[in-house]
Amino acid sequence: MIRVLVADDQELVRDGFTMILDAQEDVEVVGQAADGAEAVELVRKTQPDAVLMDVRMPVLDGIQATRRLREHGFADLRVLILTTFDLDEYVYEALKAGANGFLLKDAPRARLIEAVRTVAAGEALFAPEVMRRLIERYVEGPSPSDGEPVELARLTERERGVLGLVARGLSNAEIAKGLFLSEATVKTHVAHLLQKLDLRDRVQAVVWAYESGVVRPGS
């Protein structure tokens, strides 16, 4: 059973997400929060597996709430950020705060359910539209004259390739299909590159890949 907390300042949105998720046999909504501060408090009380976290909320916004949860030791909590196109400027900050994925608030019902299951299983999730706009508008790596980051030398050629695909938002299954590898092999490559680069998860790998210039917008 996947235990989920829904955090959004709009009651109708919270109720709608709750109704959809509670109808699934493997999902249980354990609480609703109207702002980020309440979300942090309810996470402590209910110990959910995942949080659906809106960005723009009163008292404490979703990014600050995510950062606070990470600082308070909830490293394994999966945080799925709810966003809209007009809030794209917050996506990169949410990544750095420790979010595990992004979902557009107008996503269809099936996509919401799939997203919750995906992040609960330990994978990062990026709405393709969010990833594309993030790459195009908000992430700029260093200029080519800066050279490769020294950490990149720790990776094998295959791990570099996998890192580039992870940075584009592909899942393990999609990477495996594209590289003609087993999903287990891809998972091993991802684990190795995270360890070598001293990164917490694949979301941090996305941030590192673009900040370091390993992957560039439009490449």
C-alpha positions as CSV (number, residue, x, y, z in Angstrom):
1,M,0.0,0.0,0.0
2,I,1.4,3.4,-1.0
3,R,0.6,6.0,1.6
4,V,0.2,9.5,0.2
5,L,-0.2,13.0,1.6
6,V,-1.9,15.6,-0.6
7,A,-0.7,19.2,-0.2
8,D,-2.5,22.0,-2.1
9,D,-4.1,25.3,-1.0
10,Q,-7.2,24.6,-3.1
11,E,-9.7,22.4,-1.3
12,L,-11.4,21.2,-4.6
13,V,-8.0,20.1,-6.0
14,R,-7.1,18.2,-2.8
15,D,-10.5,16.5,-2.7
16,G,-10.2,15.6,-6.4
17,F,-6.7,14.1,-6.1
18,T,-7.8,12.2,-2.9
19,M,-10.9,10.8,-4.6
20,I,-8.8,9.5,-7.6
21,L,-6.0,8.0,-5.5
22,D,-8.2,6.5,-2.8
23,A,-10.1,4.6,-5.5
24,Q,-6.9,2.6,-6.2
25,E,-6.4,-0.7,-4.4
26,D,-2.7,0.0,-3.8
27,V,-3.0,3.7,-2.7
28,E,-4.2,5.3,0.5
29,V,-4.4,9.0,1.1
30,V,-3.4,9.5,4.8
31,G,-3.9,13.3,5.0
32,Q,-4.5,16.6,3.3
33,A,-2.6,19.9,3.9
34,A,-3.6,23.4,2.8
35,D,-0.1,24.9,3.1
36,G,3.6,23.9,3.2
37,A,3.9,24.2,7.0
38,E,0.9,21.9,7.5
39,A,2.4,19.5,5.0
40,V,5.6,19.2,7.0
41,E,3.7,18.7,10.3
42,L,1.4,16.0,8.7
43,V,4.4,14.2,7.3
44,R,5.8,13.9,10.8
45,K,2.5,12.6,12.1
46,T,1.4,10.3,9.3
47,Q,4.8,9.1,7.9
48,P,3.6,8.8,4.3
49,D,5.6,7.2,1.5
50,A,4.9,10.1,-0.9
51,V,3.7,13.7,-1.0
52,L,1.8,15.4,-3.8
53,M,3.2,18.9,-3.2
54,D,1.8,22.1,-4.9
55,V,4.4,24.8,-5.5
56,R,2.4,28.0,-4.7
57,M,0.9,27.7,-1.2
58,P,0.6,30.2,1.7
59,V,2.7,30.2,4.9
60,L,5.3,27.9,3.4
61,D,5.5,27.2,-0.3
62,G,6.1,23.7,-1.8
63,I,9.8,24.3,-2.5
64,Q,10.5,25.5,1.1
65,A,8.4,22.6,2.5
66,T,10.4,20.1,0.4
67,R,13.7,21.6,1.5
68,R,12.6,21.6,5.2
69,L,11.5,17.9,5.0
70,R,14.9,17.0,3.6
71,E,16.7,19.0,6.3
72,H,14.6,17.2,9.0
73,G,15.8,13.8,7.8
74,F,13.0,12.6,5.5
75,A,15.5,11.4,2.9
76,D,13.4,8.5,1.7
77,L,10.1,10.4,1.4
78,R,9.1,10.8,-2.2
79,V,8.0,14.3,-3.2
80,L,6.1,14.8,-6.4
81,I,5.8,18.5,-7.2
82,L,2.6,19.7,-8.9
83,T,3.3,22.5,-11.3
84,T,1.8,24.5,-14.2
85,F,3.4,26.1,-17.2
86,D,3.3,29.6,-15.6
87,L,5.3,28.3,-12.7
88,D,8.2,26.9,-14.7
89,E,10.7,29.2,-13.0
90,Y,10.2,27.2,-9.8
91,V,11.1,23.8,-11.3
92,Y,14.8,24.1,-11.1
93,E,14.7,25.3,-7.4
94,A,12.4,22.4,-6.6
95,L,15.0,20.0,-8.1
96,K,17.7,21.4,-5.9
97,A,15.4,21.3,-2.9
98,G,15.1,17.5,-3.3
99,A,11.9,16.9,-5.3
100,N,11.7,13.5,-6.9
101,G,9.5,14.4,-9.8
102,F,7.1,16.8,-11.5
103,L,3.5,16.5,-12.7
104,L,1.4,19.0,-14.5
105,K,-1.7,19.9,-12.5
106,D,-3.9,19.3,-15.5
107,A,-2.6,15.8,-16.1
108,P,-5.2,13.2,-16.8
109,R,-6.3,10.8,-14.1
110,A,-4.3,7.9,-15.4
111,R,-1.1,10.0,-15.5
112,L,-1.6,11.1,-11.8
113,I,-1.9,7.5,-10.7
114,E,1.1,6.4,-12.7
115,A,3.2,9.2,-11.4
116,V,2.4,8.3,-7.7
117,R,3.3,4.7,-8.4
118,T,6.5,5.6,-10.3
119,V,8.0,7.9,-7.6
120,A,6.9,5.5,-4.8
121,A,8.9,2.8,-6.6
122,G,12.0,4.9,-6.3
123,E,12.2,6.4,-9.8
124,A,12.3,10.1,-10.7
125,L,9.4,11.4,-12.8
126,F,9.4,14.4,-15.1
127,A,6.4,15.5,-17.2
128,P,8.0,15.7,-20.7
129,E,6.7,19.2,-21.1
130,V,8.3,20.3,-17.8
131,M,11.7,18.7,-18.7
132,R,11.8,20.3,-22.2
133,R,11.0,23.8,-20.9
134,L,13.4,23.3,-18.0
135,I,16.2,22.4,-20.4
136,E,15.4,25.2,-22.9
137,R,14.8,28.1,-20.5
138,Y,16.2,27.6,-17.0
139,V,19.3,25.5,-17.1
140,E,22.6,26.7,-18.5
141,G,25.8,24.8,-18.2
142,P,29.3,26.4,-18.2
143,S,30.8,27.5,-21.5
144,P,32.8,24.8,-23.5
145,S,36.0,26.6,-22.5
146,D,35.5,25.6,-18.9
147,G,36.3,22.0,-19.9
148,E,34.9,18.8,-18.5
149,P,34.3,18.5,-14.7
150,V,37.0,16.4,-13.1
151,E,34.4,14.1,-11.6
152,L,33.4,12.9,-15.1
153,A,36.7,11.0,-15.4
154,R,35.3,8.6,-12.7
155,L,32.6,7.3,-15.1
156,T,32.9,4.7,-17.7
157,E,31.8,5.5,-21.3
158,R,28.6,3.6,-20.7
159,E,27.9,5.4,-17.5
160,R,28.3,8.7,-19.2
161,G,25.8,7.7,-21.8
162,V,23.3,6.6,-19.2
163,L,23.8,9.9,-17.3
164,G,22.9,11.9,-20.4
165,L,19.7,9.9,-20.8
166,V,18.8,10.2,-17.2
167,A,19.3,14.0,-17.5
168,R,16.7,14.0,-20.3
169,G,14.1,12.5,-18.0
170,L,14.1,8.9,-19.4
171,S,13.1,6.1,-17.0
172,N,15.2,3.0,-16.6
173,A,12.9,1.0,-18.9
174,E,13.2,3.7,-21.6
175,I,17.0,3.7,-21.3
176,A,17.2,0.0,-21.4
177,K,15.1,-0.1,-24.6
178,G,17.2,2.6,-26.3
179,L,20.5,1.0,-25.4
180,F,19.4,-2.6,-25.9
181,L,20.2,-3.5,-22.2
182,S,18.3,-5.1,-19.5
183,E,16.5,-2.9,-17.0
184,A,18.5,-4.4,-14.2
185,T,21.8,-3.5,-16.0
186,V,20.6,0.1,-16.4
187,K,19.7,0.2,-12.8
188,T,23.2,-0.9,-11.9
189,H,24.8,1.7,-14.1
190,V,22.7,4.4,-12.5
191,A,23.6,3.2,-9.0
192,H,27.3,3.2,-9.9
193,L,27.3,6.7,-11.4
194,L,25.4,8.1,-8.5
195,Q,28.0,6.6,-6.1
196,K,30.9,7.8,-8.2
197,L,29.6,11.4,-8.4
198,D,28.5,11.4,-4.7
199,L,24.8,12.2,-5.6
200,R,21.8,11.2,-3.6
201,D,19.5,10.2,-6.4
202,R,18.8,10.6,-10.1
203,V,17.2,14.0,-9.6
204,Q,20.5,15.3,-8.3
205,A,22.1,13.7,-11.3
206,V,19.9,15.8,-13.6
207,V,20.9,19.0,-11.8
208,W,24.6,18.0,-11.8
209,A,24.6,17.1,-15.5
210,Y,23.2,20.4,-16.6
211,E,25.1,22.6,-14.1
212,S,28.4,21.0,-15.0
213,G,27.7,21.2,-18.8
214,V,27.8,17.5,-19.4
215,V,24.5,17.9,-21.1
216,R,23.5,21.1,-22.7
217,P,20.1,22.6,-23.8
218,G,19.5,21.6,-27.4
219,S,22.2,19.0,-27.5
